[in-house]
């Protein structure tokens, strides 16, 4: 049975890491802080029942809260009549760097696939730990990772145009070869 002192020690020790995970999921510091706060409140309510792995337990709460926020229709953004100001074409500050492009590509992934990539590669958790955090099987983690990485490989913002056509052509060619092989093996 865990007590208040255990929870306080856990929050003090793990909050920076959990905040980083929340930020990687939603890419907004204010929303990440809200997400972490929500997860910690939920964790406190059931802290007495937490087993030997409070990290995985709280990570699961964090990801589940993020996924439930993503399912909501209202995103706390209000449309405006005028678009926001954009940087001038020759402005060096307005140029995007590779990290910004990567963040944008991660945001385009489905929430579950993004959660798997964040926990697996940014948080450096094992497949078993990710499966425990997301309450799914290790096979699901592997398949979601594979699908997410495949989407990132062909993302037009990440792949230069010449390479993108080569990647798409090789993907089509590989699927055609597999289909023709299967068709030859059928009676």
Steps between C-alpha positions, in 0.01 A plus 500: 500500500643835396459818703510877449876523553558245221281703266677828583839338444380350172367836376819683594720241333296424188319823411767634262505173303121475497470864391738432212292197400183709512666769287614243245144373476323834455783740398365784713654584837180640651298199391781269616487653848121457508535143378760419767285660771200294390706181498644567846155572645372173358808318630451645849141372512620143455849529647429243771440235233810572289723198476874476459512705178366849571684637193310274262176563687528879482625485140191302408279759673685777316460337158136410565424858604672627186306259279170596661580871450575428134161334454315815598363707217576836658875560510491827699588691185275770365492577128571856389411698191859598421787250478795550736793702382767303318870564476648672197649256244858620555466509881746253662288480816204382295687207348412160639771268613499123495360473850196707412437284195533186712257635762251580226535149358446350847187714543361358175521145634194348670514556878560134587793470256646827628472375858683179409784689328535752784514232768717264296759735353486830688448346844714196407257250651510134401218348298376324812494827698317680222247216480448522875462880485248484215322190632548305180703206378865514395389400151277808485794718600712343226233540234417860600872583498542345157199685358608833649855469370370401157283814494796714603717345227260613228395829659545762228634756747776269625606340172650711220278494187739287290543248781126495569421385148770232527363381836143491366611320182695239697203450734268447203754271333546294819125460545463403132775237538331361813161489325643330190682246719180422689303471174755253357476284811120477487351208301 
